[in-house]
Amino acid sequence: MKQWIAEYLEAQKRAVDTLDPEQLAGLVETLRSAWKADAQVFAIGNGGSAANASHFAVDLGKGSSDALPHRFRVLSLTDNVAWLTALGNDYSYEEVFVRQLANYARAGDVLIAASVSGNSPNLVKAFEWARGNGVRTIALVGAKRGRLAEIGDQVVVIGDTHYGRVEDVQMHILHLLCYAFMEKKDELTA
């Protein structure tokens, strides 16, 4: 067991090491621009990535916002179970995010999707809608990349295909984005 744990941890380190700090700085700048413009930030994902989207919305909406002169407008579209199930039942599961975006999103807003495969139909449909409606997109995907990597405005490819490791690294990135505003607020609000 100890050997497996050591190998698992080493593989996790390798996955984190595939991240490019310059690329991540670009994501911080996108969020900074959204914050300055009072634009809405949306987060989406499925399964563990949905949980990451929720966690990100909490951290950006509370922790980051508490440190800033004015608050982020952030919403995880994974959290309203009644709405998700109504949309999935009445339309299709592919529509659960795009139908919410149609209600909330405006040109200049930001949509962040976390996906291991990059091919989830509901995420792809949301990105296609976003592109057609002036919403900037950020895709955090695994090494298979998928369709999101082809259509996202900003794409971070995590160099692994293991679901747990990729979802863990997604959360590394999402935490980094939030903590940038908590720990570097003077630089980001100047």
C-alpha positions, -999 to +999 in steps of 0.1 A: +000+000+000+028+024+009+044+020-025+010+026-043+005+057-022+040+070-030+034+064-067+000+080-066+015+111-050+043+112-074+019+110-103-001+139-088+030+160-086+037+153-122+002+164-131+006+197-112+040+202-129+023+203-163+008+237-154+023+268-170+024+298-146+023+323-175-009+307-188-024+308-153-015+345-150-036+350-181-066+334-163-061+357-133-061+387-157-093+375-173-109+374-138-094+407-129-110+423-160-143+407-152-141+420-116-132+455-128-161+455-153-185+441-127-191+412-151-206+379-140-184+348-137-201+314-142-186+280-133-198+246-147-188+210-146-202+175-141-196+151-112-164+160-093-159+189-116-194+202-106-182+201-070-151+220-081-173+246-098-193+250-066-162+253-044-147+279-068-179+300-066-178+299-028-141+309-026-143+336-053-177+350-040-167+350-003-129+347+003-117+367-027-146+392-025-139+398+012-104+410+004-115+434-024-131+469-026-161+455-044-173+419-047-171+394-075-204+385-091-200+347-094-224+318-097-220+281-101-246+268-125-243+233-109-260+242-076-297+246-082-309+210-082-345+219-089-336+240-119-311+215-132-336+186-130-364+207-146-342+216-175-329+181-178-364+166-177-382+192-199-355+197-225-324+174-221-294+171-199-274+188-227-294+219-220-289+222-182-262+249-184-270+267-217-306+273-206-293+289-174-268+310-193-297+323-215-313+337-184-282+351-167-253+357-191-244+389-210-216+398-233-184+404-214-192+378-188-169+348-182-177+311-182-153+286-167-158+249-173-139+221-156-139+188-174-116+158-175-127+146-210-134+180-225-163+164-244-193+166-220-222+176-243-237+200-218-204+218-214-197+220-251-232+233-258-227+260-231-194+270-247-209+272-282-237+294-268-212+316-250-191+321-281-221+332-300-231+356-273-199+374-264-192+354-232-155+347-227-147+310-220-120+292-199-117+255-202-098+234-176-094+200-193-074+167-190-049+155-215-075+141-238-084+178-244-117+172-262-140+197-279-137+223-251-100+227-259-109+234-295-135+261-288-124+277-255-109+312-255-084+302-228-076+265-223-055+249-196-046+213-204-037+192-173-013+166-185-030+135-171-061+115-179-068+100-144-101+115-132-090+120-096-057+136-105-072+159-131-100+170-108-075+176-080-054+198-103-085+217-115-090+226-078-054+236-075-060+261-104-093+273-091-079+279-056-049+297-072-073+320-090-091+328-058-061+332-037-045+355-062-071+381-052-067+374-015-029+374-014-020+398-043-050+422-040-028+454-040-013+444-073-046+432-088-067+462-077-042+489-087 
